[in-house]
Amino acid sequence: MMEIRQLTDRIISRVNINLELFDFNSETFVMNALDSQKMLNSFAFYGITSLHPIYFSFTDSNIAGSYFLGQCHVGRSAVYKSDVRGDELKRKGDDIISFKNVPLVKDETITIRDSLLYKTLVHSNSHNPKSPEEFGIKSTISAHYANIHGTTLQGCFIGPFATVDLMNLLSCIVGEFSYVQAGELFHQKIAPGTVWIKQNKFEFKYKFKEEILENYIGINSLQQPVGILYDFTKERELIHERSFQNLTTKLIESPSTSAVNPYAVVIGNVHIGENVLVSQRAFLDNAVMGDGSNAQENTFIIHSTLDGLNITAHGAKIIYSRIGIKTFLGFNCFLNGKQDAPIEIGQDCIVMPHTIIDSELPIKIPASHLIWGFIGSVEDIKTNTIPITDFEQIEDIFVLGNLEFSGNGSLFVDAFKKRIDKVLLSNGALYKKGKNRGHAQDDQNISYNMIQPYRTGPRKGLYPSIKIEP
């Protein structure tokens, strides 16, 4: 396994050089996260459909337990139990974002080089106009259950359960359980538990109290995650792993307009409605998926009902809850309802990314509310929710609890509503009579192909260099 060690040493040095300004050393995290034996025993696989350009290139890398879809290149990297989903990459002829009438000259490719992605999701397409044909993740380390969504990275460290969304980062550290959507950042360190959205006309910023955050997700002396969120996910990980050990996939019964990925976990009494999308590594246990709902990667829906047209974004967890029609649940939300203390959220609500609701008493939030931060009691509803119509009236500075907002509230809400509509359309939630096809209809006929590493010899643990083209 000498070459695996050389590979990880090179990644550590590349990341550390980029983060010298912060006196940051990634070695402790890497050495305590990676298990060389597991990197040898877990296979990788890629999906092929007639609807996505086919290009897979793997060189000098370990990709154990990972899934790839769309055009992907991995070089000199370790991608461990991660999902690299390129089904929404830009195509040749598409206009470059932010620039009119400048079409792409070739299909976009996800390029991962000199990086370690540990149980990470990579999705969407690049929102960096400087490299429109390449979604690049270079000299970067991402930790447990991070989301890299439409974000190019160079020389960064992304902490556990953190999300970087639709942006460009250079030599940045993003702390655990932070969500950042703030355009382009250089040499910045984002504190743990920060939810930060910044555009030209508004800025939304929330910071979890340290004592609350550490209870749900913290870091121990070995730079590994600890806390309620991590324990919840870890406890169910073995069930996920068993589904990935099957060499043949089992199809889950669902309507002809819906897609339930065979590498999702579906247990108990589960109802799948029309136009539903359930992605790989989703976890459904006694769940009702109303028409047009979706469960994206690393989501958990347990003893809960989604009434319909619900977006459960990557990493969201919903337990003993009822979610009204067209309510959006952002990345890594944690709705920890109990059998005797359920959570009910009305229709047309926006639950901001990285929101935690965890109370010993029932929680009920009316329709059409914006919801954020930490709700640990009925009293917290007053400082962590607001009617959307009231938020739309904000035109300057608004402070409530730990939330600081500046700018135009109406534009903020409008941006979210447009994104929700776009996601529903792309996921096939609005499919009817042959129109508005999306992932729920197109992902039904994916074929899966397995790749295994060298098991003996000097390259033991590395995967063969392989290029797959049409």
C-alpha positions in Angstrom: 0.0 0.0 0.0 3.1 2.2 -0.3 1.6 4.1 -3.3 -1.6 4.9 -1.4 0.6 6.5 1.3 2.5 8.4 -1.3 -0.7 9.6 -2.8 -2.1 10.9 0.5 1.2 12.5 1.4 1.2 14.4 -1.9 -2.4 15.6 -1.3 -1.6 16.7 2.3 1.4 18.7 1.1 -0.6 20.4 -1.8 -3.4 21.5 0.6 -1.0 22.6 3.3 1.0 24.8 0.9 -2.2 26.6 -0.2 -3.3 27.2 3.4 0.0 28.3 4.9 -1.5 31.7 5.7 -3.7 30.0 8.3 -0.9 27.7 9.7 -3.2 24.8 8.8 -2.0 21.2 8.7 -4.4 18.7 7.2 -2.3 15.6 8.1 -4.1 14.9 11.4 -7.5 14.7 9.6 -6.3 12.6 6.7 -4.3 10.1 8.7 -7.2 9.5 11.1 -10.0 9.4 8.5 -8.6 7.0 5.9 -8.5 3.3 6.4 -6.2 1.7 3.8 -7.9 -1.7 4.2 -11.3 -0.2 3.4 -9.8 1.6 0.5 -8.8 -1.8 -0.9 -12.0 -3.7 -0.3 -14.7 -1.2 -1.5 -15.5 -1.1 -5.2 -16.4 2.0 -7.2 -19.0 2.2 -9.9 -20.2 4.6 -12.7 -23.5 5.0 -14.3 -24.3 5.2 -18.0 -27.4 6.5 -19.7 -28.2 7.5 -23.2 -29.0 11.0 -22.0 -25.6 12.1 -20.6 -22.3 12.4 -22.4 -20.0 9.5 -21.5 -16.4 10.3 -20.4 -14.7 8.7 -17.4 -11.0 9.0 -16.8 -9.4 7.6 -13.6 -5.6 7.8 -13.2 -3.2 7.2 -10.3 -6.2 7.3 -7.8 -8.2 5.4 -5.3 -12.0 5.8 -5.8 -13.2 3.2 -3.3 -16.9 3.1 -2.6 -17.7 6.1 -4.9 -20.2 6.7 -7.6 -19.8 8.7 -10.8 -22.3 9.9 -13.4 -21.6 12.3 -16.3 -18.3 13.4 -17.5 -15.6 13.0 -14.8 -11.9 13.0 -14.6 -10.0 11.9 -11.4 -6.3 12.2 -11.3 -3.8 11.7 -8.4 -6.7 11.8 -5.9 -8.5 9.8 -3.3 -12.3 9.9 -3.6 -13.7 7.7 -0.8 -17.4 6.8 -0.6 -18.4 9.9 -2.4 -21.0 10.7 -5.0 -19.8 12.7 -8.0 -23.0 13.4 -9.9 -22.5 15.2 -13.2 -26.0 14.9 -14.6 -26.5 18.7 -14.6 -23.2 19.7 -16.2 -23.3 22.3 -18.9 -23.3 21.1 -22.5 -21.5 22.3 -25.6 -23.3 25.3 -27.0 -24.8 26.4 -23.6 -24.1 30.1 -22.8 -21.5 30.8 -20.1 -23.1 31.9 -16.9 -23.0 35.7 -16.4 -22.1 36.3 -20.1 -24.4 36.5 -23.0 -23.8 35.0 -26.4 -20.6 33.2 -25.4 -21.3 29.5 -25.9 -19.3 26.6 -24.5 -17.0 25.0 -27.0 -17.2 21.6 -25.4 -19.2 19.7 -22.7 -18.3 20.5 -19.1 -16.3 18.0 -17.2 -15.8 17.5 -13.4 -12.1 17.4 -12.8 -10.7 16.2 -9.4 -7.0 16.5 -9.1 -4.5 16.2 -6.2 -7.5 16.1 -3.8 -9.2 14.0 -1.1 -13.0 13.8 -1.0 -14.2 11.9 2.0 -17.8 10.9 2.0 -18.6 14.0 -0.1 -21.3 14.9 -2.6 -20.3 16.7 -5.8 -23.2 18.0 -7.9 -24.6 20.6 -10.2 -22.4 22.5 -12.7 -19.6 25.1 -12.2 -20.7 28.6 -11.4 -17.2 30.0 -12.1 -17.3 31.9 -15.4 -13.5 31.8 -15.6 -13.5 28.0 -16.2 -17.0 27.3 -17.7 -16.0 24.0 -19.3 -14.4 22.6 -16.2 -15.8 22.0 -12.8 -12.5 21.9 -11.0 -11.7 20.6 -7.6 -7.9 20.8 -7.1 -5.5 20.4 -4.2 -8.6 20.3 -1.9 -9.7 18.1 1.0 -13.3 17.7 2.0 -14.4 16.0 5.2 -17.3 13.8 6.2 -20.7 14.5 4.5 -19.6 17.8 2.9 -21.5 19.1 -0.1 -19.6 20.7 -3.0 -22.4 22.0 -5.1 -21.6 24.0 -8.3 -18.4 25.3 -6.6 -14.9 25.3 -8.0 -12.1 24.8 -5.4 -8.4 25.4 -5.4 -6.3 24.6 -2.3 -9.2 24.4 0.2 -10.3 22.5 3.3 -14.1 21.9 3.6 -15.0 20.7 7.1 -17.5 17.9 8.1 -21.2 18.6 7.1 -20.2 21.9 5.5 -21.7 23.1 2.2 -20.2 25.3 -0.5 -22.8 26.3 -3.0 -22.6 28.0 -6.5 -19.3 29.8 -6.0 -15.5 29.8 -6.4 -13.1 29.4 -3.5 -9.3 29.8 -3.5 -7.2 28.8 -0.5 -10.1 28.9 1.9 -11.1 26.9 5.1 -14.8 26.3 5.6 -15.6 25.2 9.2 -17.8 22.3 10.1 -21.6 22.7 9.5 -21.1 26.0 7.6 -23.1 26.8 4.5 -21.6 29.4 2.2 -23.0 30.9 -1.0 -21.0 34.1 -1.4 -19.7 34.4 -5.0 -15.9 34.3 -5.0 -13.7 34.1 -1.9 -9.9 34.2 -1.6 -7.9 33.3 1.5 -10.8 33.3 3.9 -11.6 31.2 6.9 -15.3 30.6 7.6 -16.1 29.9 11.3 -17.9 26.7 12.1 -21.7 26.9 12.1 -21.9 30.0 9.8 -24.8 30.3 7.3 -23.8 33.0 4.8 -25.6 34.0 1.6 -24.4 37.1 -0.2 -25.3 38.6 -3.5 -25.3 42.1 -4.9 -28.7 43.1 -3.4 -28.7 41.3 -0.1 -26.7 39.5 2.6 -28.1 36.8 5.0 -25.8 35.8 7.9 -26.5 33.5 10.8 -24.1 32.1 13.3 -24.9 29.1 15.6 -24.0 29.6 19.2 -20.9 27.6 20.0 -22.4 25.6 22.8 -25.3 24.5 20.6 -23.2 23.7 17.6 -20.7 21.5 19.5 -23.6 19.4 20.7 -24.6 18.5 17.1 -21.3 18.6 15.2 -17.9 19.3 16.7 -14.3 18.2 16.1 -12.2 16.0 18.5 -8.5 16.0 19.0 -8.0 13.7 16.0 -9.8 16.3 13.8 -12.7 13.8 13.4 -16.4 14.8 13.7 -18.4 14.1 16.9 -21.9 15.0 18.0 -25.6 14.2 17.5 -25.6 14.8 13.7 -22.5 12.6 13.2 -23.8 9.8 15.5 -27.2 9.8 13.7 -25.6 9.4 10.3 -22.9 6.9 11.4 -25.5 4.6 13.1 -27.2 4.1 9.7 -24.1 3.9 7.6 -23.8 0.1 7.8 -27.3 -0.2 6.3 -26.2 2.0 3.4 -23.0 0.0 2.9 -24.9 -3.3 2.6 -26.8 -1.9 -0.4 -23.5 -0.9 -2.1 -22.1 -4.4 -1.6 -24.7 -5.9 -3.9 -23.2 -6.6 -7.3 -26.8 -6.8 -8.7 -29.3 -4.1 -8.1 -32.8 -4.5 -6.8 -35.5 -2.3 -8.3 -37.9 -0.8 -5.9 -41.6 -0.8 -7.0 -42.7 2.7 -7.9 -44.9 4.5 -10.4 -43.7 4.6 -14.0 -43.1 8.4 -13.7 -40.8 8.0 -10.6 -37.2 6.8 -10.1 -36.0 5.1 -6.9 -32.3 4.5 -7.2 -31.4 0.9 -6.4 -28.6 2.2 -4.1 -31.0 4.0 -1.9 -32.2 2.4 1.3 -36.0 1.8 1.4 -37.3 0.0 4.5 -40.6 -0.3 6.4 -43.8 1.0 4.9 -42.9 3.5 2.2 -45.2 5.1 -0.3 -43.8 6.5 -3.5 -46.0 8.9 -5.4 -45.9 10.1 -9.0 -42.9 12.1 -10.3 -40.8 11.2 -7.3 -37.0 11.1 -7.4 -35.1 9.1 -4.7 -31.3 9.4 -5.3 -28.5 7.0 -4.3 -27.6 7.0 -0.6 -31.0 8.4 0.3 -32.6 6.6 3.3 -36.4 6.1 3.5 -37.9 4.4 6.5 -41.7 4.4 6.9 -41.9 7.5 4.7 -44.6 9.0 2.5 -43.2 10.7 -0.6 -46.0 12.7 -2.1 -46.3 13.5 -5.8 -43.4 15.5 -7.1 -41.2 15.1 -4.0 -37.6 14.2 -4.0 -35.0 12.8 -1.6 -31.5 13.8 -2.7 -28.2 12.1 -1.8 -27.5 11.5 1.9 -31.0 12.5 2.9 -33.0 10.7 5.6 -36.8 10.6 5.7 -37.9 8.6 8.7 -41.5 8.2 10.0 -42.3 11.3 8.1 -44.7 12.5 5.4 -43.9 14.8 2.5 -47.2 16.1 1.1 -45.9 16.8 -2.4 -43.6 19.0 -4.5 -41.1 18.9 -1.7 -37.4 19.4 -2.2 -35.2 17.6 0.3 -31.8 18.9 -0.5 -28.5 17.0 -0.1 -27.9 15.8 3.4 -31.3 16.9 4.9 -32.7 14.7 7.7 -36.4 14.6 8.5 -37.6 12.5 11.4 -41.2 12.2 12.8 -42.3 15.2 10.7 -45.0 16.3 8.3 -44.0 18.7 5.6 -46.6 20.7 3.7 -46.9 21.0 -0.1 -44.0 22.8 -1.9 -42.0 23.4 1.2 -38.3 23.5 0.6 -35.8 21.9 3.0 -32.2 23.1 2.5 -28.9 21.3 2.6 -28.1 19.4 5.8 -31.2 20.5 7.6 -31.9 18.4 10.7 -35.6 18.1 11.7 -35.3 15.8 14.7 -38.9 15.2 15.6 -40.0 12.5 18.1 -42.9 10.2 18.2 -44.4 12.2 21.1 -43.0 15.5 19.9 -43.5 15.6 16.1 -42.6 18.5 13.8 -45.2 20.0 11.4 -44.3 22.6 8.8 -46.9 24.2 6.7 -47.0 24.5 2.9 -44.9 27.0 0.9 -42.3 27.4 3.6 -38.5 27.8 3.0 -36.4 26.0 5.5 -32.9 27.5 5.1 -29.8 25.3 4.7 -28.3 23.9 7.9 -31.4 24.6 10.0 -31.8 22.4 13.2 -35.2 21.8 14.8 -34.9 19.6 17.9 -37.4 20.0 20.7 -38.8 17.8 23.4 -42.3 19.3 22.7 -44.2 19.4 19.4 -43.2 22.1 17.0 -45.7 23.5 14.5 -44.8 26.3 12.0 -47.6 27.8 9.9 -47.6 28.0 6.1 -45.5 30.5 4.1 -42.7 31.1 6.7 -39.0 31.5 6.3 -37.2 29.3 8.9 -33.6 29.3 9.9 -31.0 28.6 12.6 -31.7 26.6 15.8 -35.2 25.8 17.1 -35.0 23.9 20.4 -38.2 25.0 21.9 -41.6 26.6 21.1 -40.1 29.9 22.2 -37.4 29.7 19.6 -40.0 29.9 16.8 -40.3 33.6 17.5 -36.6 34.4 16.8 -36.0 31.9 14.0 -39.1 32.2 11.7 -40.9 35.0 10.0 -43.8 35.1 7.6 -42.4 35.3 4.1 -44.6 38.3 3.3 -43.1 40.2 6.2 -39.6 39.3 5.1 -40.3 40.6 1.6 -41.0 44.0 3.1 -37.4 44.4 4.3 -35.4 47.1 2.5 -32.5 47.8 4.7 -31.2 46.1 7.9 -33.1 43.4 9.8 -31.8 41.7 13.0 -33.7 38.9 14.8 -31.9 36.7 17.3 -28.6 35.6 15.7 -29.7 36.5 12.2 -28.4 39.6 10.5 -29.9 40.5 7.1 -29.2 43.5 5.0 -30.6 44.5 1.6 -33.8 43.7 -0.2 -35.9 40.9 1.3 -38.1 40.6 -1.7 -35.2 39.8 -4.0 -33.9 37.3 -1.5 -37.2 35.4 -1.4 -37.6 35.7 -5.1 -34.1 34.1 -5.7 -35.1 31.2 -3.5 -38.5 30.7 -5.2 -36.9 30.7 -8.7 -34.3 28.1 -7.5 -37.1 26.0 -6.1 -39.0 26.1 -9.3 -35.8 25.2 -11.3 -35.1 22.2 -9.1 -38.6 20.9 -9.3 -38.4 21.2 -13.1 -35.0 19.5 -13.4 -36.1 16.7 -11.0 -39.1 15.9 -13.1 -41.6 16.9 -10.4 -43.7 18.8 -13.0 -43.8 16.0 -15.6 -47.2 15.6 -17.2 -48.3 14.1 -20.5 -44.8 13.8 -21.9 -43.8 17.4 -21.0 -41.3 18.6 -18.4 -39.2 15.4 -18.2 -36.5 15.4 -15.6 -34.4 13.1 -13.4 -37.4 11.2 -12.1 -38.2 10.1 -15.6 -34.7 10.0 -17.1 -32.9 8.2 -14.2 -35.0 5.0 -14.5 -32.7 3.3 -17.1 -29.2 3.9 -15.7 -26.8 0.9 -16.1 -24.1 0.5 -13.4 -20.5 -0.6 -14.0 -18.1 -1.7 -11.3 -14.4 -1.0 -11.0 -12.0 -2.6 -8.5 -8.5 -1.7 -7.4 -5.3 -3.7 -7.6 -5.3 -6.2 -4.8 -1.6 -7.2 -5.0 1.7 -5.8 -6.3 3.3 -2.4 -6.1 0.1 -0.6 -7.1 -2.0 -2.4 -4.4 -4.9 -0.1 -3.4 -4.8 2.1 -6.5 -7.3 1.7 -9.3 -6.2 0.9 -12.8 -5.8 3.9 -15.1 -8.8 3.7 -17.3 -10.6 5.9 -19.8 -14.1 5.3 -20.9 -15.5 7.1 -23.9 -18.5 6.6 -26.2 
